[in-house]
Amino acid sequence: MSYTPAQIANALDFAILDPTTTMDAIVDGCAFANKHKFKSVCVAPINVSLANSHHHNVSTVISYPDGNLDHVSKYQCAINAIVLGARELDVVVNYGRYLSGDLEIIQHDLTQLCAYAKSRRVLVKAILETYFYTTRQLIDASRRCVQAGVDFIKTSTGAVGGATTDAVQTILDAVGDNVGVKASGGIRTYGDVAKFLDLGCTRIGSSTFLELLP
């Protein structure tokens, strides 16, 4: 299937997450997002308030990029981000703990946070960092995310590995229509975007846009 620039923009969470990002770059990025009607802009927690004054749908990352905050700290960071104007939260699951056998860490990380976000009409995307998972682990982790109440499962922070069609298909098979799937990491061309949209992803994470167009 072919996709128009408007369709790609409407699925795009535009990442402005480089640690050297200036305040001017946040403002400029929001203006760029507004011009092309991106679904959201994704910024670091410290930049949520600034971005919120320049874009209608700000997302932010929680416990980025390694997921190693304890669940109480993640919950507090989520509350703070929502107070500052975030409408979507991309929360990194503590995959190190999960992969070492602490399977309940997903519920600990997400259940209370999702309940609070839902009460404020804020979306939650769980980032699994799928590069590290076996197929069986990815199926289990995806189902646990659904049980915890997430709205989306996201493949990657972009720091390691990235989105693959195998990982996305595994997630989709595991969760069905219960939640959305966001492909993120290494998406740099129109071909990349098209293959993930074709699979059924409804969100795409990337720090580029013009390069993604047909």
N, C-alpha and C positions, 0 to 999 in steps of 0.2 A: 504494500500500500504506500502511496505517496502522501506527504504531509506538507501543508502550507506553513509559511513563517508564523502565521497567527496560531496555528495549532501547536507548533513547537513552543512558542512563547507561552501559551496558556497552560502548558505542562511544566514549565521551567521554574525551578527554585534557583534563582541566580545567586551563586555563592560569592560573597565578598569577605573572605575569611583569612586572607594572608595576614600573618602577625605584624607585618610592617604597614598595613593599611592605615592611611591617614584619615582624619575627619573629612577633609575635602574629597578624598576618594569615595567615602561613604555617600556623601551628598551627590557626587557625580554618578556613582553607581545607581543610586535611587532614581536620578533623572533619566538615566539610560533605561532602567526597568520600566519607568512610567511611559516613556516614549514608545516602547515596544510591547507594553501591556503584559509583562511577565506575571506569572502566578504569584510569586513571592520573591522577596530578597532575603537572603540568609546571612546574618552577621553574627559576630561574637557578642556575648552578653553585654559587654561594656558599651557596645555601639547600638543597642536596641533603641534606647530613647532617641538618639539622633536620627536613626533610620525611620523611626515611627513618625517623626515630624516631616518626613519627605516621601513616605510610601505607605499605602493603605494596608499592606499585608506583610508584616515583618515576621520572619522566622529566626530562631536562634538555636545554637547548639548547646547542649548540656553535657558536661563531663567529656568534652572534646579534647583530644582525639582518642584517648585510651580507655575511657569508661571507668577509671579507677577511683572516682569519688564514691564514698559510701552512700547508701540510699537516702539517708537523712539529709546529707549535703545536696544530693541531686534534687530532692524535693524542695529544699529551700531555694536553690538556684532557680528552679522552675517557677516558684512563687514570685521571686524577685523579677524574673524576666517578664512574667505576665503583668505584673504591676507596672512595669516600664512600657508595656504596649505590645509585647510579642503575641502574635495570634497563632503561631505554630512553633512546636518544640521538637528538635531533632536530638534525641537522647541516646547517647552511646551506652549500650549494655556493657556490663563488666564481663567481657568475653573471656578474659584471663581466668576469672573465677569459674565461669560456666565450663570452660574447656578443661579445667582441672577437676571437675566433678561436682561443683556446687550448683546443681541444676535449678535450685530454688532462687538463685540470685536474680533471675529475670523478673519473677514476681516481686521480690523485695525491691528491686530497682524501680519498677514501673507501676505497680497496682495503685498505691496511694497517689502517686504523681498523676496517673491517668484520671483517677476519680476527681482530683482537684481541677485538672485542666478541663475535663468535660463539664464541670459545674460552671466554668467560665467561658464555655464554648470555644476552647482552644484545642487545636489538633495536636496529637502526639505521634511522632514517627520514631520507631525504635531502630537504631543503627546496630547491625549485628557484626559488621566486619567479616563478611562471608568467606573471605580468602582463607581463613584459618579453620573453617568447619568441614567435617566430613558431611556427606549427604544425610546420614542418619541424624547427626547433631543439628544440622540446619533445619530439618523437618521438625524435630522436637523443639528447638528454640523458637521457630516461627509460630508453632501452635501455642507455646507458652506466652508469647507476646500477645496473641489474640486473646488468650484467657485473662491477661493483665489489663486489657482494654485499649490497646493502641489503635490508632486510625490507619497507620501505614507501617510497613516494614521496609527499611532502607538497607541497601546492600553494603554500603561502605562509607567511611569518612572521606575516602580519597587519599588518605595517608599511606595505605598499604593495599596492594592488589588493585581492587576496583570491581566494577560490575562485570559479571559474565552472564551469558545467556543460560548456562547450566544452573548457576545459582538462582537466577530469577525464576526459571522454570520450576526449580525445586520448591521455592517459596510459594509460587502460585499454586502448584499442585497440593501443597500442604495446607494452605489457608483458604483456597477457593475464593469466593466473593466476600468473605468476612471482613477483609481489610484491603486497602490499596497497597501497591508495591511501588517503591521509588528506586530507580536505578541511579547510582551515583559512583563516581570514580572512573577516570579515564575516558570520559565521554567528550570527544573533541571534534567529531565530524557528523555530517548528516547521516551517513551510514550507521554510525553508532546510535544516534537517536532513533532512527527508523526501526532498527531491529528490536529495540526495547519497547517502543510503542506497539510494534506489531505483536510482541509477546503478550502485552496486556498491562504494561506499566502505565500508570496515570500521572506519575511525576518523574521528572528528570532533574538530577542535580549536576550543575556545571558552573564553572566560572567564566564561560564563554557563551556567546550567542550567535554572532555573525558567522562564525566558523561552522555552526551547526546547520546552517540553512542550505537548502538544495541548490 
